Amino acid sequence: MATLKDVKNKIGAVKKTQQITKAMNMVAASKLRGAQTKMEGFRPYAEKFSEVLGSLSEKAGDEASPLLVPRESVKNVHVVLITSDRGLCGGFNINLTDKAKSFCNEQLTQDMDISFTNFGKKGRDWCRKKGFRRDDEYLGIVGANFDFSIASISGMKLIQGYMDGAYDEIYMIYSQFVSMARQTPVVKKLLPIPPIEKAETDNDPSAPYIAEHICEPSADALMNIMLPKSVHVQLYRALLETSTSEHAARMSAMNNATKACKDMIESLTLVYNKARQATITAELMDIVGGAEALKG
């Protein structure tokens, strides 16, 4: 049975851990507010940009830009894997790497070569462990206060690789923020840019309406300008979504850890009280036994 000193030391250690997890929970909550505000402000812009671009691509046709034309033979697939740089956020990074693993297993059955661009140390370490080729990496960005220039720089490199023929298809794997308790790993094709399929609204009144855009100058001229920006916009949105998801996952994980520490303290306190009671009972027995011995 553990001594009183051992149990007391364990209680003190758990209390210190509880203070750390509570402080990390508060830090994550503070960062989450700023990241969520940026993400929610950028979401409508990214969705409208994608809608307009899809409408223009239908008018311009596949010959408007090589960024719209699918390759006849897909041999080189590039994946932009966005994870966090730090841990202590539950299964956040594991869910993303598991999504990347399942995606790679599907592609590898088709005899394809897969390479990666990593945002975050956790994804970089996973790719290094699995032996995948890493063409580029960006560390210390996700979860920090980054701006649109990061998406522009990385997006230009991806577009250049696609234009040069180094990549036949480019995908993004990131975490989509749904709610505080739910962050969903998502696989999205970045290049070639898929056109938006219009819904048949004549016979289906519940189908969403997609506006008809009038182009000035021509759709072909606009596409050459907007297509590269679309890659930057989608990449920046994925970074914002993943950053917000990371803070939410860490906040939830630290909250659960704080509650677990509280339960451990209550359990250890009960053990401490039992041990103290046993010690007092043993001392009383020694006193009574000594008194009886003196009487004899």
C-alpha positions in Angstrom: 0.0 0.0 0.0 1.3 3.5 -0.9 2.5 5.6 2.0 0.9 9.0 2.9 3.9 10.9 1.4 3.7 9.0 -1.9 0.0 9.7 -2.3 0.4 13.3 -1.3 3.2 13.8 -3.9 0.9 12.3 -6.6 -1.9 14.6 -5.7 0.5 17.6 -5.9 1.8 16.5 -9.3 -1.8 16.0 -10.7 -2.8 19.5 -9.4 0.2 21.0 -11.3 -0.8 19.1 -14.4 -4.3 20.4 -14.0 -3.1 24.0 -13.8 -1.1 23.5 -17.1 -4.0 21.9 -19.0 -6.4 24.7 -17.8 -4.0 27.4 -18.9 -3.5 25.7 -22.3 -7.3 25.5 -22.6 -7.6 29.2 -22.1 -4.8 30.0 -24.6 -6.5 27.7 -27.2 -9.8 29.4 -26.6 -8.2 32.9 -27.1 -6.6 31.8 -30.3 -9.7 30.1 -31.5 -11.8 33.3 -31.4 -9.4 35.1 -33.8 -8.9 32.2 -36.1 -12.7 31.5 -36.3 -13.4 35.1 -37.1 -10.9 35.1 -40.0 -12.2 31.8 -41.3 -15.9 32.8 -41.2 -15.1 36.1 -42.9 -13.2 34.4 -45.7 -15.7 31.5 -46.4 -18.3 33.5 -48.3 -15.6 35.0 -50.5 -14.1 31.7 -51.3 -17.5 30.1 -52.1 -18.5 32.9 -54.4 -15.2 33.0 -56.1 -15.5 29.2 -56.8 -19.1 29.7 -58.1 -18.1 32.5 -60.5 -15.1 30.6 -61.7 -17.2 27.5 -62.4 -19.7 29.6 -64.4 -16.8 31.2 -66.4 -15.2 27.8 -67.1 -18.4 26.6 -68.7 -18.5 29.6 -71.0 -14.9 29.6 -71.9 -14.5 25.8 -72.4 -11.7 23.5 -71.6 -9.4 25.1 -74.1 -9.4 28.4 -72.2 -6.5 27.4 -69.9 -4.4 24.3 -69.3 -5.3 24.5 -65.6 -8.8 23.2 -66.6 -7.8 20.4 -68.9 -7.5 16.9 -67.2 -4.5 14.9 -68.3 -5.1 11.9 -70.4 -2.8 9.7 -68.3 -2.4 10.4 -64.6 0.9 9.1 -63.2 2.1 11.8 -60.8 -0.2 12.8 -58.0 0.8 15.6 -55.6 -0.8 16.0 -52.2 -0.8 19.1 -50.1 -1.1 17.8 -46.5 -2.0 20.4 -43.9 -1.6 19.4 -40.3 -0.5 21.2 -37.1 3.1 21.8 -35.8 2.3 20.8 -32.3 0.5 18.0 -30.6 -1.8 17.9 -27.5 -4.9 18.3 -29.7 -6.4 14.8 -29.4 -6.8 12.8 -32.6 -6.6 15.9 -34.8 -3.4 15.0 -36.6 -4.0 11.3 -36.6 -7.3 11.8 -38.4 -5.6 13.8 -41.1 -2.7 11.3 -41.6 -5.2 8.4 -41.7 -7.1 10.3 -44.4 -3.8 10.7 -46.3 -3.0 7.1 -45.8 -6.3 5.9 -47.2 -6.0 8.3 -50.1 -2.5 7.0 -50.9 -3.6 3.4 -50.8 -6.4 4.1 -53.3 -4.0 5.9 -55.7 -1.1 3.4 -55.3 -3.3 0.6 -56.5 -3.4 2.4 -59.9 0.5 2.5 -60.2 0.9 6.2 -59.5 3.8 8.2 -58.0 2.7 10.3 -55.0 4.6 13.3 -53.7 3.8 15.7 -50.9 3.9 19.4 -49.9 3.7 19.6 -46.1 2.2 22.3 -44.0 3.0 21.4 -40.4 5.6 19.2 -38.6 3.2 16.4 -37.8 2.4 15.8 -41.5 6.1 16.2 -42.4 7.1 13.6 -39.9 4.4 11.2 -41.1 5.6 11.5 -44.7 9.2 11.0 -43.7 8.3 7.9 -41.7 6.3 6.4 -44.6 9.0 7.2 -47.1 7.0 9.5 -49.4 8.8 12.1 -51.5 8.5 15.6 -50.1 8.9 18.4 -52.6 8.2 21.3 -50.2 7.4 22.1 -46.6 6.1 25.0 -44.6 6.6 24.9 -40.8 5.3 27.2 -38.1 2.4 28.5 -40.1 -0.7 26.5 -39.2 -2.0 27.8 -35.9 0.0 31.0 -36.2 -1.1 34.4 -37.5 -0.4 34.0 -41.2 -1.6 36.0 -44.2 -2.6 35.5 -47.8 1.0 35.7 -49.0 1.8 32.2 -47.8 -1.0 30.8 -50.0 0.2 32.9 -52.9 3.8 31.7 -52.7 3.0 28.0 -52.2 0.2 28.2 -54.8 2.5 29.6 -57.5 4.9 26.7 -56.9 2.1 24.2 -57.3 0.8 25.8 -60.5 4.3 25.9 -61.9 4.8 22.2 -61.1 1.5 21.4 -62.8 2.3 23.5 -65.9 5.8 21.9 -66.2 4.2 18.4 -66.1 5.8 17.4 -62.8 2.3 16.8 -61.4 -0.8 15.5 -63.3 -3.2 16.1 -60.4 -2.9 18.0 -57.2 -5.1 17.4 -54.1 -5.4 19.0 -50.7 -6.0 17.2 -47.5 -7.1 19.5 -44.7 -9.5 19.7 -41.7 -12.8 21.3 -42.3 -14.2 23.2 -39.2 -17.8 22.1 -38.7 -18.3 22.9 -35.0 -16.4 23.0 -31.7 -16.8 19.3 -31.3 -16.4 18.2 -34.9 -13.5 18.7 -37.4 -13.8 16.6 -40.5 -10.7 15.6 -42.7 -11.4 16.5 -46.3 -9.8 15.6 -49.6 -10.3 18.2 -52.4 -8.9 18.4 -55.9 -7.0 21.5 -56.5 -5.7 21.0 -60.0 -7.0 20.6 -62.7 -9.9 22.9 -61.5 -13.2 20.9 -61.9 -16.1 22.9 -63.4 -19.3 23.3 -61.4 -22.1 21.2 -62.7 -25.3 23.2 -63.0 -28.4 21.8 -61.5 -31.6 21.3 -63.5 -33.8 24.0 -61.9 -36.7 23.9 -64.3 -38.3 20.7 -62.9 -36.8 20.9 -59.4 -37.9 24.1 -57.5 -35.8 23.1 -54.4 -32.5 23.0 -56.5 -30.1 25.9 -55.7 -30.1 28.7 -58.2 -26.7 29.5 -59.9 -26.5 33.0 -61.3 -25.7 33.7 -65.0 -22.6 35.9 -65.2 -22.0 38.4 -67.9 -18.3 38.7 -68.7 -16.5 41.9 -69.7 -13.9 41.4 -71.1 -14.4 37.9 -72.5 -14.5 34.8 -70.4 -11.2 33.5 -71.8 -9.4 36.7 -70.8 -10.9 36.6 -67.3 -10.0 32.9 -66.8 -6.3 33.5 -67.4 -6.3 35.9 -64.5 -8.8 34.2 -62.1 -7.6 30.6 -62.4 -4.3 31.1 -60.6 -6.0 33.2 -58.0 -8.5 30.5 -57.4 -5.8 28.1 -56.4 -4.5 30.7 -53.9 -8.0 31.3 -52.5 -8.7 27.6 -52.0 -5.3 27.0 -50.4 -5.7 29.9 -48.1 -9.2 28.8 -47.1 -7.9 25.3 -46.3 -5.2 26.8 -44.1 -7.8 28.9 -42.2 -10.1 25.9 -41.8 -7.2 23.7 -40.5 -5.9 26.4 -38.1 -9.4 26.9 -36.6 -9.9 23.2 -36.3 -6.5 22.8 -34.5 -7.4 25.3 -31.9 -10.9 23.8 -31.4 -9.4 20.3 -31.1 -6.7 21.4 -28.6 -9.3 23.3 -26.5 -11.5 20.2 -26.3 -8.5 18.0 -25.5 -7.3 20.2 -22.8 -10.8 20.5 -21.3 -11.0 16.7 -21.2 -7.6 16.5 -19.6 -8.6 19.0 -17.0 -11.6 17.0 -16.1 -9.5 13.8 -16.0 -7.1 15.5 -13.6 -10.1 16.5 -11.4 -11.3 12.9 -11.3 -7.8 11.6 -10.5 -7.4 14.1 -7.6 -10.7 13.0 -6.1 -9.7 9.3 -6.4 -6.2 10.0 -4.9 -7.8 12.0 -2.1 -9.9 9.0 -1.2 -6.9 6.8 -1.2 -5.0 9.4 1.0 -7.8 9.5 3.5 -8.0 5.7 3.7 -4.2 5.5 4.2 -4.3 8.2 6.9 -7.2 6.4 8.6 -5.3 3.1 8.6 -2.2 4.9 10.0 -4.2 6.5 12.8 -5.9 3.1 13.6 -2.5 1.4 13.7 -1.1 4.1 16.1 -4.1 3.8 18.4 -3.7 0.0 18.5 -0.1 0.5 19.5 -1.0 2.9 22.3 -3.8 0.6 23.6 -1.4 -2.4 23.4 1.3 -0.5 25.3 -1.2 0.6 28.0 -2.4 -3.0 28.5 1.1 -4.2 28.7 1.9 -1.7 31.5 -1.1 -2.8 33.5 0.0 -6.4 33.3 
